[in-house]
Amino acid sequence: MPEIILGIDPGSRVTGYAVLTEENGKLIALRCDVIRMAKIPEHSDRLNYIFEQISSIIKSIKPTQCAVETPIYGVDPQAMLKLGRAQAAAILAIKQCGLEAVEYFPKVVKKSITGNGNASKDQVAFMLKKMVRLPDEKLSNDATDALAVAWCHMMNNQRIPSSTKKTHQNNKKGDWASFVEQNPGRVRK
């Protein structure tokens, strides 16, 4: 049975989530979406909504593993507190459904995909498009971030299909500059 990874990018107004699996040696994003809470005025109600929605998603898709991005910095301490609470609501939902929640720092996620922990969101999205079969619609940044978390978890558990692994590891120096150097025709200016 293939692994089904649920990746979550927690936010107090928008929480991204993505479901990643492997079929016949190809990585497929089964779902990439967001949970929107902008119309919910109270922060505590938003946290409850995150908990309910993540619980519902888990019951619906039955992931085998879950990964959550860890917020690590911010200019506004209040915003960081809210992000941490959103992450806690997601983790609690995962735990209440009987699964483990593995946490990843943003730099670890970016490095697993691009080879550079300081890569931009556009660079991460570009690489994911090359390595994962995505839904047809354009993905929001939050959904893309969640997919990146799922990818990172799959890679850390060495569950990457060999065809995809070779593509990623061709980048011998392991950073974005090396990729650009080796693939000048693939970079848009």
C-alpha positions as CSV (number, residue, x, y, z in Angstrom):
1,M,0.0,0.0,0.0
2,P,1.5,3.4,-1.0
3,E,2.3,6.0,1.6
4,I,-0.1,8.9,1.8
5,I,1.5,12.0,3.3
6,L,-0.6,14.9,4.6
7,G,1.5,18.1,4.7
8,I,0.3,21.2,6.6
9,D,1.4,24.8,6.5
10,P,-0.4,26.3,9.5
11,G,-1.7,29.9,9.5
12,S,-4.2,31.8,11.7
13,R,-6.1,33.1,8.6
14,V,-5.2,30.6,6.0
15,T,-3.9,27.1,6.6
16,G,-2.5,25.2,3.6
17,Y,-2.7,21.4,3.2
18,A,-1.6,18.9,0.6
19,V,-1.9,15.2,0.1
20,L,1.1,13.5,-1.6
21,T,1.4,9.9,-2.7
22,E,3.4,7.8,-5.1
23,E,1.8,5.7,-8.0
24,N,3.9,3.7,-10.4
25,G,7.1,5.5,-9.6
26,K,5.5,9.0,-9.9
27,L,4.7,11.5,-7.2
28,I,1.2,12.7,-7.3
29,A,-0.5,15.5,-5.4
30,L,-3.9,14.2,-4.7
31,R,-5.1,17.4,-3.1
32,C,-3.6,20.9,-2.6
33,D,-5.9,23.3,-1.0
34,V,-6.4,25.8,1.9
35,I,-8.6,26.3,4.9
36,R,-9.7,29.9,5.0
37,M,-10.7,31.6,8.2
38,A,-10.7,35.3,7.4
39,K,-14.4,35.6,8.0
40,I,-14.1,34.0,11.5
41,P,-13.5,37.0,13.8
42,E,-12.4,35.3,17.0
43,H,-8.9,33.7,17.1
44,S,-10.1,30.9,19.4
45,D,-12.9,30.1,16.9
46,R,-10.3,29.9,14.1
47,L,-8.3,27.5,16.1
48,N,-11.3,25.3,16.7
49,Y,-12.1,25.5,12.9
50,I,-8.5,24.4,12.1
51,F,-8.9,21.4,14.5
52,E,-12.2,20.4,13.0
53,Q,-11.1,20.8,9.3
54,I,-7.8,18.9,9.8
55,S,-9.7,16.2,11.6
56,S,-12.2,15.9,8.8
57,I,-9.5,15.9,6.1
58,I,-7.6,13.1,8.0
59,K,-10.8,11.0,8.3
60,S,-11.6,11.6,4.6
61,I,-8.2,10.8,3.1
62,K,-6.7,8.5,5.7
63,P,-3.1,9.5,5.5
64,T,-0.4,7.2,6.7
65,Q,1.8,10.0,7.8
66,C,1.5,13.8,8.6
67,A,4.0,16.6,8.5
68,V,3.6,20.2,9.7
69,E,5.8,23.2,9.1
70,T,7.1,24.9,12.2
71,P,6.8,28.7,12.4
72,I,10.2,30.0,13.6
73,Y,10.4,33.8,13.3
74,G,8.3,36.9,12.8
75,V,8.5,40.6,13.3
76,D,5.3,40.7,15.4
77,P,5.3,38.6,18.6
78,Q,1.5,38.5,18.5
79,A,1.5,37.1,15.0
80,M,4.1,34.4,16.0
81,L,1.9,33.5,19.0
82,K,-1.1,33.1,16.7
83,L,0.9,31.0,14.2
84,G,2.1,28.7,17.0
85,R,-1.4,28.2,18.2
86,A,-2.6,27.4,14.7
87,Q,0.2,24.8,14.4
88,A,-0.8,23.4,17.8
89,A,-4.5,23.1,16.7
90,A,-3.3,21.1,13.6
91,I,-1.0,18.9,15.6
92,L,-3.7,18.2,18.1
93,A,-6.1,17.2,15.3
94,I,-3.4,14.8,13.9
95,K,-2.8,13.3,17.4
96,Q,-6.5,12.9,18.2
97,C,-6.8,10.9,14.9
98,G,-4.1,8.5,16.1
99,L,-1.2,9.7,13.9
100,E,2.2,11.2,14.6
101,A,2.9,14.8,13.6
102,V,6.4,15.4,12.3
103,E,7.6,19.0,12.3
104,Y,9.9,20.6,9.8
105,F,11.5,24.1,9.8
106,P,11.0,26.1,6.7
107,K,14.7,26.1,5.8
108,V,14.8,22.3,6.0
109,V,11.8,22.1,3.7
110,K,13.3,24.5,1.1
111,K,16.7,22.7,1.2
112,S,15.1,19.3,0.6
113,I,13.5,20.5,-2.6
114,T,15.9,23.0,-4.0
115,G,19.2,22.2,-2.2
116,N,19.1,25.8,-0.8
117,G,17.5,26.6,2.6
118,N,17.1,30.2,1.5
119,A,15.3,29.5,-1.7
120,S,12.4,31.7,-2.7
121,K,8.8,30.5,-2.8
122,D,9.0,30.7,-6.6
123,Q,12.0,28.4,-6.7
124,V,10.3,25.9,-4.5
125,A,7.2,26.0,-6.6
126,F,9.2,25.6,-9.8
127,M,11.0,22.5,-8.5
128,L,7.8,20.9,-7.2
129,K,6.2,21.4,-10.6
130,K,9.1,19.4,-12.1
131,M,8.9,16.6,-9.6
132,V,5.2,16.1,-8.7
133,R,2.1,15.7,-10.8
134,L,0.0,18.6,-9.6
135,P,-3.7,19.4,-9.9
136,D,-4.6,21.4,-13.0
137,E,-5.6,24.6,-11.1
138,K,-3.0,27.2,-10.0
139,L,-1.9,26.5,-6.4
140,S,-1.9,29.2,-3.8
141,N,1.3,29.9,-1.9
142,D,-0.1,28.2,1.2
143,A,-1.1,25.0,-0.7
144,T,2.3,25.0,-2.4
145,D,4.0,25.4,1.0
146,A,2.0,22.4,2.4
147,L,3.0,20.3,-0.6
148,A,6.6,21.2,0.0
149,V,6.3,20.0,3.6
150,A,4.8,16.7,2.4
151,W,7.6,16.3,-0.1
152,C,10.2,17.0,2.6
153,H,8.7,14.4,4.8
154,M,8.6,11.8,2.1
155,M,12.2,12.6,1.2
156,N,13.3,12.3,4.8
157,N,11.7,8.9,5.0
158,Q,13.4,7.9,1.8
159,R,10.1,7.1,0.1
160,I,11.0,9.0,-3.1
161,P,10.5,6.9,-6.3
162,S,13.9,6.3,-7.9
163,S,13.1,8.2,-11.1
164,T,12.3,11.4,-9.0
165,K,15.3,10.9,-6.7
166,K,17.7,10.8,-9.7
167,T,16.2,14.1,-11.0
168,H,16.7,15.8,-7.6
169,Q,20.2,14.4,-7.0
170,N,21.5,15.4,-10.4
171,N,22.2,18.8,-8.7
172,K,25.7,17.8,-7.6
173,K,26.5,20.9,-5.7
174,G,23.1,20.8,-4.0
175,D,22.1,24.4,-4.3
176,W,19.9,26.6,-6.6
177,A,22.9,28.3,-8.2
178,S,24.2,24.9,-9.3
179,F,20.8,24.1,-10.8
180,V,20.8,27.3,-12.8
181,E,24.3,26.8,-13.9
182,Q,23.5,23.2,-15.1
183,N,20.2,24.2,-16.7
184,P,20.5,27.7,-18.3
185,G,17.7,27.0,-20.8
186,R,15.2,26.3,-18.0
187,V,15.5,29.6,-16.2
188,R,13.1,32.3,-17.1
189,K,14.3,35.9,-17.1
